[in-house]
Amino acid sequence: MAYISRYDVEKLIRCSTPSKIRVDEEATEELLSIIEDRAGKIVEKAIFIAMTTRDKRRRVTKKVRLTKTDINIAATAL
């Protein structure tokens, strides 16, 4: 499961909303839980993709490497 700080979410909200809008604390908490859930699903999917991909580099090292491409594919799939 991914962990994102509340400060990061508040910073994201502040840069995306006009200054006159007040954001409720419950709204921040809800957004935080949604982002964490979504990030967790993306990571799970990316690990599955990394484990099932059969490219030469992974067969040679006999280790699975989670790459940027795996994350991008997983994020687009969800």
N, C-alpha and C positions, 0 to 999 in steps of 0.2 A: 504494500500500500504506500502510496506517495504521501509526503507531508509538505504542505505549503503553509507558510506562516500567515497569520491574520494581517500582519503589517503589509505583506505583499499584496494581499487581496484589497486592502484599503487603498494602497497606492495605485493599484490598477483601476479601482472605481474612481478615485480622484482625477486621474488623468483622462478618463473617458466621459466624465459628466461635467456639466456646467457648474460653476462655483455656487450658484444660488440653490442648487438641489441639496437637500439634507438626506443622508442615507441612514436608514434605521440600522441599529446594531444587529437585529434579527436578520435583516436582509444580507448583511455582511456574512453572518454565520451560515446562512443558507447557501450563499454563493460559494463560500469556502468548502462546504461539504460536497457540493456538486462538482467543483473542480477537483477535489481529492478523489472522489469516486471515479470521475472520468479519467484522471491521470493513472489511477490504479488499473483500470481496464486497458488502457493503451499499453502500459508496461507488460501486463499479462499477455496480451496479444503479440507484442514485439518479441517477448521471450519465446513464445510458441513459434513464431516465424524464424527466429534465430536457430532454434533447435531443429527445425525441419528443413532448413535450407541446406542444400548439398552443393556447396561450391568447393573448389579445390583448396582454397586457403584454410577452410575449417577442417577439411579432412586431413591436411598435412599437420596442423598443430594439435589435432585431437582435442581441442578445446573450443567451446562456443564463445564467440565474441558478439556482444550486442552492439550493433552499429547504428549510425545515424539513419541509414536507409531503412533498417528494421523498424525504428521508431516512426519514421515518416509513413511507411506502408501501413503500420498498425493504426496510426492516427487517421489516415484517410479511409481505412476500412470501417472504422467505427463512426 
